[in-house]
Amino acid sequence: MADTVTLLDSDEDTPKEAMYKKRKVVTVWPCVNMECKSGQEKEKMMTADQYSLSFYGVEVKENRKRKVCTKCKEVAMDKQKELVQKLVKGESLFGEKLPVAQDILMLEDSDEELLTDSSDDEELEVELTDSDGEEMTIEERLEKAVEAAMGKFNLDFQLDSATEELSKRLDSMADDFEETEKMFCDLEENVDCLRRELYKDHEPVIRELAPLDIKDEEDEEIDIDILPPHGVVERPTPSLGQVVLIASQGQEEDVEWVDANVVGVIGEMFSVKVADGKVHKVRGQEVAYNTAHKVRLPVGTRCVALYREKDQMEMGVYKSAVVAEPPKVLNKNRYLVFCDDGYPAYVCHKDLRVVVKSSPNVWEDVAAPSREFIRGYLQQYPERPMVRLSIGQTVKTECEGKWWITRVVEMDASLVLLMFDKDKRTEWLYRGSTRLGPLFSEMEQRKARMVEGDQVVARGRRVHGKKTGPVIEYRREVETDNVQTEVKKSSATPGRAVAKKSTASRKTDTTT
């Protein structure tokens, strides 16, 4: 039993309708063989079938009908018969040479009208024979016929032979590749020789000069080269007779540290003698080493920092502080510290002294006016929201409960020097301080959203603020594993690397 399957162009047309339905196409009358010289008239040209198009390397386009002359058609059919005979005999098809397709630009008349395709080559009939009388779908029969044809003509052998033939052809061209590569190298060498010959009278004279060090005044004041390696900050108990620094008596936030000698140690209490001969008993949190440590100090380290005015080189006083930013190139290898009195400053390593004992939560050792600020800063570090500013820019700044207009005078990494327009006095502020109007407004809006139940997520380094005014940028410090481990040991702040916005300000009085 034989079934004839007609493949139609449209699923909506019946076989009878499709038989009479013709498409509008453009006929290209020149022969598909671009080298054809027969000069055959249009009336004698035939519509090129699929094989003729493939044989002469012509691309098949929709709504385009290509023509072929009688002579070229016969050449294609003869070659097709030879290939079929080889396929039936089980011989490789790659032994026959076929025309090489050429890239040719065909100029067609754009005004040519569409004509009705009157050829009978539009339908494709496939005869499927069901010899076993089994009930199968059209798809199953078609698949079965394809598998049978592939087995009958041993297409696996054709694939293997094609692969082998191509490999041989590539191997045969290896010598040509090597020869071409050698020719290219020789040509490149000749060009280099010509270039050297052309510029030999103009070659520059290379001389080695003595090194030149360029330093500005600010670089001379800051020793940016001396930094110890990373490591664990050790805090050995001071021995008898050792010179240390102790916190002097006075207001908690105005404490200054002075030299003293250890005369007794009982547990965590130290007996020390100051310069006037008096002996005081102090806790480990009130004692600091008198020399700089041999490793870098991580963020959160309780320390005392040598504070001096900008023009003051020798004299200075030690103040209680906490390390807030590690040394790096952007801050000229200095530490940013927050002093207990609310003053921020950049300090060199040699001007820092580590406190002998510190609480698990380091902010508990900080003076009351600055305690909450330090706690918030360390818990949310390394995420640090800061106001981006530029020299000459104006910004609202809080002072003693009132907002004032200030102008940016100088920038120093995370710090900004502001001048108050009212009295022309200046003050250094941390750019993450809520005393700065833009950050204060952002924090208030964030609190309002949190009260309303909205989820607050920092989505980038720069959000909020007008394009022409100060904007808030979010920075994240990246430290080595050694530093991060030491921060956890020294400040005991679980979940330190939390991506949150900081609500901390640099100024640590009760108004921040």
URJO-V411761 format. One record per pair of residues at least 12 apart in sequence whose C-alpha atoms are under 6 Angstrom apart, sorted by sequence separation. I is the first residue (numbers start at 1). J is the second residue. D is the distance in whole Angstrom. If there is no record, write none. Layout:
BEGIN
i=I j=J d=D
i=I j=J d=D
END
This chain:
BEGIN
i=245 j=257 d=6
i=246 j=258 d=6
i=260 j=272 d=6
i=261 j=273 d=5
i=270 j=282 d=5
i=306 j=318 d=4
i=324 j=336 d=5
i=334 j=346 d=6
i=335 j=347 d=5
i=363 j=375 d=5
i=394 j=406 d=6
i=406 j=418 d=6
i=407 j=419 d=5
i=416 j=428 d=6
i=461 j=473 d=5
i=245 j=258 d=5
i=260 j=273 d=5
i=269 j=282 d=6
i=305 j=318 d=5
i=324 j=337 d=5
i=334 j=347 d=5
i=394 j=407 d=4
i=406 j=419 d=5
i=416 j=429 d=5
i=461 j=474 d=4
i=245 j=259 d=5
i=260 j=274 d=5
i=269 j=283 d=5
i=304 j=318 d=6
i=305 j=319 d=5
i=323 j=337 d=5
i=334 j=348 d=5
i=393 j=407 d=6
i=406 j=420 d=4
i=415 j=429 d=6
i=244 j=259 d=6
i=245 j=260 d=6
i=304 j=319 d=5
i=322 j=337 d=5
i=392 j=407 d=6
i=393 j=408 d=5
i=406 j=421 d=6
i=415 j=430 d=5
i=244 j=260 d=5
i=268 j=284 d=6
i=304 j=320 d=5
i=322 j=338 d=5
i=392 j=408 d=5
i=415 j=431 d=6
i=243 j=260 d=6
i=304 j=321 d=5
i=321 j=338 d=5
i=391 j=408 d=5
i=414 j=431 d=6
i=48 j=66 d=6
i=243 j=261 d=5
i=303 j=321 d=5
i=321 j=339 d=4
i=391 j=409 d=6
i=48 j=67 d=5
i=242 j=261 d=6
i=303 j=322 d=6
i=320 j=339 d=6
i=321 j=340 d=6
i=47 j=67 d=5
i=48 j=68 d=5
i=241 j=261 d=6
i=242 j=262 d=6
i=302 j=322 d=5
i=320 j=340 d=6
i=46 j=67 d=5
i=241 j=262 d=5
i=301 j=322 d=6
i=45 j=67 d=6
i=46 j=68 d=5
i=240 j=262 d=5
i=300 j=322 d=6
i=301 j=323 d=5
i=33 j=56 d=6
i=45 j=68 d=6
i=240 j=263 d=5
i=300 j=323 d=5
i=45 j=69 d=5
i=299 j=323 d=5
i=299 j=324 d=5
i=299 j=325 d=6
i=340 j=367 d=6
i=340 j=370 d=6
i=31 j=67 d=5
i=32 j=68 d=6
i=27 j=64 d=6
i=28 j=65 d=6
i=31 j=68 d=4
i=398 j=435 d=5
i=25 j=63 d=4
i=26 j=64 d=5
i=27 j=65 d=5
i=28 j=66 d=5
i=29 j=67 d=5
i=31 j=69 d=6
i=397 j=435 d=6
i=25 j=64 d=6
i=247 j=286 d=5
i=397 j=436 d=5
i=246 j=286 d=6
i=397 j=437 d=6
i=246 j=287 d=5
i=396 j=437 d=5
i=245 j=287 d=6
i=245 j=288 d=5
i=57 j=101 d=4
i=244 j=288 d=6
i=387 j=431 d=5
i=244 j=289 d=5
i=245 j=290 d=6
i=306 j=351 d=5
i=386 j=431 d=5
i=244 j=290 d=5
i=386 j=432 d=4
i=305 j=352 d=5
i=385 j=432 d=6
i=304 j=352 d=6
i=304 j=353 d=5
i=303 j=353 d=5
i=303 j=354 d=4
i=303 j=355 d=5
i=302 j=355 d=6
i=292 j=350 d=6
i=257 j=318 d=5
i=292 j=353 d=5
i=256 j=318 d=6
i=256 j=319 d=5
i=231 j=295 d=5
i=289 j=353 d=6
i=230 j=295 d=5
i=289 j=354 d=6
i=92 j=158 d=6
i=228 j=294 d=6
i=229 j=295 d=5
i=230 j=296 d=5
i=288 j=354 d=6
i=228 j=295 d=5
i=288 j=355 d=4
i=228 j=296 d=6
i=287 j=355 d=6
i=288 j=356 d=5
i=287 j=356 d=6
i=434 j=505 d=5
i=284 j=356 d=6
i=285 j=357 d=5
i=433 j=505 d=3
i=284 j=357 d=5
i=285 j=358 d=6
i=432 j=505 d=5
i=433 j=506 d=4
i=432 j=506 d=6
i=430 j=506 d=4
i=434 j=512 d=6
i=389 j=470 d=6
i=331 j=413 d=5
i=388 j=470 d=6
i=388 j=471 d=6
i=387 j=471 d=6
i=387 j=472 d=5
i=386 j=472 d=6
i=253 j=340 d=5
i=386 j=473 d=5
i=26 j=114 d=5
i=253 j=341 d=5
i=385 j=473 d=6
i=25 j=114 d=5
i=385 j=474 d=4
i=24 j=114 d=6
i=25 j=115 d=5
i=384 j=474 d=6
i=24 j=115 d=5
i=384 j=475 d=5
i=24 j=116 d=5
i=383 j=475 d=6
i=23 j=116 d=6
i=383 j=476 d=5
i=23 j=117 d=6
i=382 j=476 d=5
i=22 j=117 d=6
i=382 j=477 d=5
i=224 j=332 d=6
i=224 j=333 d=5
i=253 j=367 d=5
i=252 j=367 d=6
i=383 j=499 d=6
i=385 j=501 d=6
i=7 j=124 d=6
i=379 j=496 d=6
i=385 j=502 d=6
i=380 j=498 d=6
i=384 j=502 d=6
i=6 j=125 d=5
i=5 j=125 d=6
i=5 j=126 d=6
i=235 j=356 d=6
i=4 j=126 d=6
i=380 j=502 d=6
i=4 j=127 d=5
i=3 j=127 d=6
i=3 j=128 d=5
i=2 j=128 d=6
i=2 j=129 d=5
i=377 j=504 d=6
i=1 j=129 d=6
i=376 j=504 d=6
i=1 j=130 d=6
i=362 j=491 d=5
i=361 j=491 d=5
i=360 j=491 d=6
i=361 j=492 d=6
i=373 j=504 d=5
i=360 j=492 d=5
i=370 j=508 d=4
i=370 j=509 d=6
i=369 j=509 d=5
i=369 j=510 d=6
i=342 j=507 d=5
i=342 j=508 d=4
i=298 j=483 d=5
i=300 j=487 d=6
i=299 j=487 d=6
i=298 j=487 d=6
i=300 j=491 d=6
END
